[in-house]
Amino acid sequence: MLSKTFNIQIKYRSTKIKQSAKRYFYQLFCYKTRKKALKTSENDVDTLQNFKSPFPTLQSANSNKSKMFLFFLSLYFNIR
C-alpha cells in the first residue's frame, strides 16, 4: 500500500514538472519571437524602451529561481 501511494506521488510530481517545463519553454519561445518582432519595427522606439522580459530572473544566471528551474528540469529528465 505504501509503495502504491509513493508511485502515485512520483507520477504526480513528474507531471507537475513536465507541465512547468512545457510552460517555461513556451513562454521563452513567445518572449524571443516578440523580441524579434519588436526589433524589426524600429519605428516604435517607445515599445522597445518599455519592453520588459517576462523572466527577470533569467537576466542573472545565479538567481535562485533559475537554479531551481534547472534542478527540476534535471529531475524531469532523470524520471523519464
Backbone as ProteinMPNN parsed JSONL, in Angstrom:
{"seq_chain_A": "MLSKTFNIQIKYRSTKIKQSAKRYFYQLFCYKTRKKALKTSENDVDTLQNFKSPFPTLQSANSNKSKMFLFFLSLYFNIR", "coords_chain_A": {"N_chain_A": [[0.835, -1.201, 0.0], [1.942, 1.196, 0.78], [3.935, 1.547, -1.135], [2.364, 1.888, -3.361], [1.095, 4.39, -2.955], [3.38, 5.921, -2.935], [4.306, 5.639, -5.567], [2.232, 6.934, -6.887], [2.61, 9.528, -5.926], [5.102, 10.111, -7.069], [4.445, 10.022, -9.802], [2.631, 12.144, -9.886], [4.279, 14.314, -9.184], [6.126, 14.219, -11.293], [4.483, 14.799, -13.48], [3.734, 17.388, -12.83], [6.219, 18.665, -12.981], [6.767, 18.275, -15.693], [4.701, 19.788, -16.804], [5.36, 22.364, -15.885], [7.828, 22.685, -17.12], [7.129, 22.596, -19.833], [5.492, 24.869, -19.948], [7.355, 26.835, -19.308], [9.211, 26.709, -21.476], [7.507, 27.314, -23.577], [6.726, 29.949, -22.933], [9.215, 31.152, -23.034], [9.848, 30.835, -25.733], [7.81, 32.394, -26.879], [8.552, 34.85, -25.838], [11.018, 35.288, -27.124], [10.201, 35.446, -29.811], [8.517, 37.665, -29.719], [10.351, 39.615, -29.034], [11.956, 39.627, -31.316], [10.082, 40.537, -33.17], [9.646, 43.076, -32.182], [12.154, 44.172, -32.577], [12.315, 44.297, -35.327], [10.491, 46.27, -36.038], [11.589, 49.157, -35.87], [10.676, 51.68, -35.785], [8.93, 52.041, -33.747], [9.942, 53.23, -31.128], [9.209, 53.652, -28.533], [7.898, 51.304, -27.74], [10.023, 49.544, -27.761], [11.586, 50.577, -25.714], [9.915, 50.295, -23.534], [9.628, 47.613, -23.338], [9.654, 44.693, -21.455], [11.308, 41.927, -19.991], [9.665, 38.796, -19.573], [10.875, 37.129, -17.868], [12.568, 38.078, -15.44], [14.341, 36.846, -13.796], [15.995, 35.371, -15.372], [17.87, 37.068, -16.281], [19.977, 37.277, -14.509], [22.157, 34.726, -14.023], [22.705, 33.467, -11.685], [20.565, 33.491, -10.0], [18.095, 32.357, -7.629], [15.689, 31.269, -8.596], [16.199, 30.509, -11.245], [18.113, 28.582, -10.772], [16.588, 26.717, -9.362], [14.769, 26.026, -11.349], [16.439, 24.784, -13.238], [17.245, 22.638, -11.695], [14.801, 21.234, -11.329], [14.295, 20.648, -13.959], [16.378, 18.906, -14.553], [15.627, 16.853, -12.863], [13.257, 16.093, -14.105], [14.162, 14.996, -16.542], [15.614, 12.904, -15.531], [13.676, 11.319, -14.334], [12.137, 10.465, -16.481]], "CA_chain_A": [[0.0, 0.0, 0.0], [2.824, 2.359, 0.865], [4.609, 1.721, -2.429], [1.372, 2.386, -4.314], [0.963, 5.839, -2.753], [4.657, 6.53, -3.322], [4.308, 5.705, -7.033], [1.284, 7.987, -7.274], [3.261, 10.806, -5.65], [6.149, 10.328, -8.077], [3.778, 10.352, -11.065], [2.067, 13.491, -9.751], [5.383, 15.279, -9.236], [6.724, 14.254, -12.632], [3.584, 15.526, -14.389], [3.837, 18.812, -12.493], [7.486, 19.151, -13.527], [6.603, 18.324, -17.148], [3.843, 20.932, -17.135], [6.089, 23.615, -15.678], [8.873, 22.787, -18.142], [6.467, 22.963, -21.092], [5.058, 26.259, -19.828], [8.547, 27.678, -19.337], [9.764, 26.783, -22.826], [6.532, 28.019, -24.411], [6.835, 31.375, -22.642], [10.513, 31.612, -23.517], [9.733, 30.929, -27.187], [6.982, 33.575, -27.165], [9.353, 36.026, -25.494], [12.013, 35.512, -28.178], [9.538, 35.888, -31.045], [8.051, 39.041, -29.509], [11.511, 40.492, -29.072], [12.326, 39.758, -32.734], [9.078, 41.382, -33.82], [9.878, 44.452, -31.756], [13.393, 44.66, -33.186], [12.1, 44.59, -36.746], [9.801, 47.563, -36.158], [12.397, 50.111, -35.113], [9.985, 52.964, -35.713], [8.266, 52.11, -32.445], [11.005, 53.299, -30.128], [8.588, 53.572, -27.214], [7.641, 49.907, -27.379], [11.307, 48.916, -27.461], [12.063, 51.027, -24.41], [9.023, 49.812, -22.485], [9.56, 46.153, -23.367], [10.293, 44.062, -20.301], [11.393, 40.47, -20.09], [8.774, 38.098, -18.643], [11.717, 36.364, -16.954], [13.652, 38.905, -14.913], [15.32, 36.001, -13.11], [16.939, 34.83, -16.344], [18.921, 38.045, -16.546], [21.12, 36.864, -13.696], [22.192, 33.254, -14.052], [22.913, 32.941, -10.34], [19.381, 33.679, -9.173], [17.57, 31.117, -7.056], [14.618, 30.695, -9.414], [16.765, 29.803, -12.401], [18.752, 27.366, -10.252], [15.524, 25.757, -9.053], [14.217, 25.521, -12.6], [17.386, 23.824, -13.812], [17.188, 21.448, -10.849], [13.588, 20.485, -11.658], [14.438, 20.146, -15.317], [17.226, 17.711, -14.494], [14.785, 15.802, -12.271], [12.304, 15.647, -15.132], [14.815, 14.108, -17.497], [16.031, 11.688, -14.826], [12.486, 10.496, -14.079], [11.782, 9.837, -17.752]], "C_chain_A": [[0.873, 1.256, 0.0], [3.512, 2.621, -0.474], [3.642, 2.274, -3.477], [1.215, 3.907, -4.186], [2.245, 6.555, -3.169], [4.744, 6.674, -4.841], [3.375, 6.802, -7.535], [1.913, 9.358, -7.057], [4.33, 11.12, -6.694], [5.523, 10.715, -9.413], [3.233, 11.774, -11.029], [3.167, 14.538, -9.883], [5.97, 15.367, -10.636], [5.812, 14.98, -13.618], [3.629, 17.021, -14.104], [5.114, 19.406, -13.084], [7.393, 19.269, -15.043], [5.784, 19.541, -17.552], [4.603, 22.239, -16.98], [7.189, 23.784, -16.717], [8.272, 23.195, -19.483], [6.064, 24.432, -21.076], [6.254, 27.201, -19.949], [9.069, 27.829, -20.761], [8.81, 27.496, -23.777], [6.651, 29.522, -24.203], [8.154, 31.938, -23.156], [10.483, 31.781, -25.031], [8.929, 32.167, -27.572], [7.766, 34.851, -26.899], [10.354, 36.332, -26.602], [11.355, 36.013, -29.456], [9.023, 37.313, -30.9], [9.215, 40.016, -29.605], [11.978, 40.703, -30.514], [11.362, 40.694, -33.454], [9.284, 42.844, -33.444], [11.148, 45.017, -32.382], [13.182, 45.028, -34.65], [11.402, 45.93, -36.934], [10.54, 48.593, -35.312], [11.76, 51.489, -35.055], [9.314, 53.147, -34.361], [9.311, 52.084, -31.34], [10.427, 53.143, -28.73], [8.357, 52.125, -26.798], [8.94, 49.181, -27.058], [11.802, 49.309, -26.078], [11.211, 50.462, -23.283], [8.949, 48.294, -22.42], [10.33, 45.569, -22.194], [10.284, 42.557, -20.494], [10.392, 39.834, -19.136], [9.556, 37.266, -17.637], [12.841, 37.242, -16.433], [14.724, 38.065, -14.224], [16.343, 35.441, -14.081], [18.061, 35.812, -16.654], [20.178, 37.695, -15.751], [21.104, 35.344, -13.576], [22.32, 32.661, -12.658], [21.69, 33.073, -9.451], [18.821, 32.335, -8.729], [16.528, 30.467, -7.946], [15.177, 29.943, -10.61], [17.483, 28.536, -11.957], [17.713, 26.299, -9.964], [14.945, 25.178, -10.335], [15.143, 24.491, -13.222], [17.403, 22.529, -13.015], [15.972, 20.599, -11.201], [13.645, 19.924, -13.075], [15.313, 18.898, -15.347], [16.463, 16.553, -13.865], [13.836, 15.222, -13.31], [12.965, 14.673, -16.104], [15.326, 12.837, -16.829], [14.858, 10.758, -14.582], [12.075, 9.773, -15.351], [12.807, 8.778, -18.058]], "O_chain_A": [[0.583, 2.237, -0.684], [3.655, 3.769, -0.896], [4.039, 3.028, -4.366], [1.205, 4.622, -5.188], [2.198, 7.667, -3.696], [5.198, 7.7, -5.347], [3.692, 7.51, -8.491], [1.772, 10.249, -7.894], [4.448, 12.258, -7.149], [6.006, 11.626, -10.086], [3.35, 12.52, -12.002], [3.013, 15.526, -10.601], [6.279, 16.458, -11.116], [6.295, 15.697, -14.495], [3.569, 17.832, -15.027], [5.098, 20.513, -13.622], [7.877, 20.241, -15.623], [6.118, 20.239, -18.509], [4.508, 23.123, -17.833], [7.459, 24.903, -17.154], [8.831, 24.035, -20.189], [6.263, 25.152, -22.054], [6.174, 28.237, -20.61], [9.341, 28.943, -21.209], [9.25, 28.203, -24.684], [6.676, 30.287, -25.167], [8.206, 33.062, -23.654], [11.026, 32.751, -25.56], [9.315, 32.904, -28.479], [7.655, 35.821, -27.649], [10.527, 37.49, -26.983], [11.886, 36.906, -30.117], [9.083, 38.092, -31.851], [9.091, 41.098, -30.179], [12.351, 41.812, -30.895], [11.776, 41.538, -34.248], [9.12, 43.739, -34.273], [11.213, 46.209, -32.684], [13.802, 45.964, -35.154], [11.692, 46.65, -37.89], [10.157, 48.864, -34.174], [12.252, 52.372, -34.352], [9.147, 54.271, -33.888], [9.537, 51.057, -30.701], [11.067, 52.575, -27.845], [8.59, 51.759, -25.646], [8.969, 48.307, -26.191], [12.367, 48.489, -25.355], [11.721, 50.18, -22.199], [8.282, 47.743, -21.544], [11.493, 45.9, -21.965], [9.364, 41.994, -21.087], [10.271, 40.281, -17.996], [8.989, 36.755, -16.671], [13.963, 37.161, -16.934], [15.867, 38.5, -14.08], [17.445, 35.072, -13.673], [19.084, 35.432, -17.225], [21.296, 37.804, -16.254], [20.14, 34.76, -13.082], [22.067, 31.472, -12.469], [21.771, 32.792, -8.255], [19.046, 31.309, -9.372], [16.482, 29.241, -8.047], [14.69, 28.866, -10.955], [17.472, 27.531, -12.668], [17.914, 25.125, -10.273], [14.66, 23.983, -10.408], [14.69, 23.443, -13.682], [17.555, 21.447, -13.583], [16.089, 19.384, -11.356], [13.105, 18.852, -13.35], [15.027, 17.948, -16.076], [16.625, 15.404, -14.276], [13.64, 14.009, -13.381], [12.385, 13.642, -16.446], [15.458, 11.803, -17.485], [15.017, 9.537, -14.617], [11.704, 8.6, -15.308], [12.715, 8.109, -19.087]]}, "name": "protein", "num_of_chains": 1, "seq": "MLSKTFNIQIKYRSTKIKQSAKRYFYQLFCYKTRKKALKTSENDVDTLQNFKSPFPTLQSANSNKSKMFLFFLSLYFNIR"}
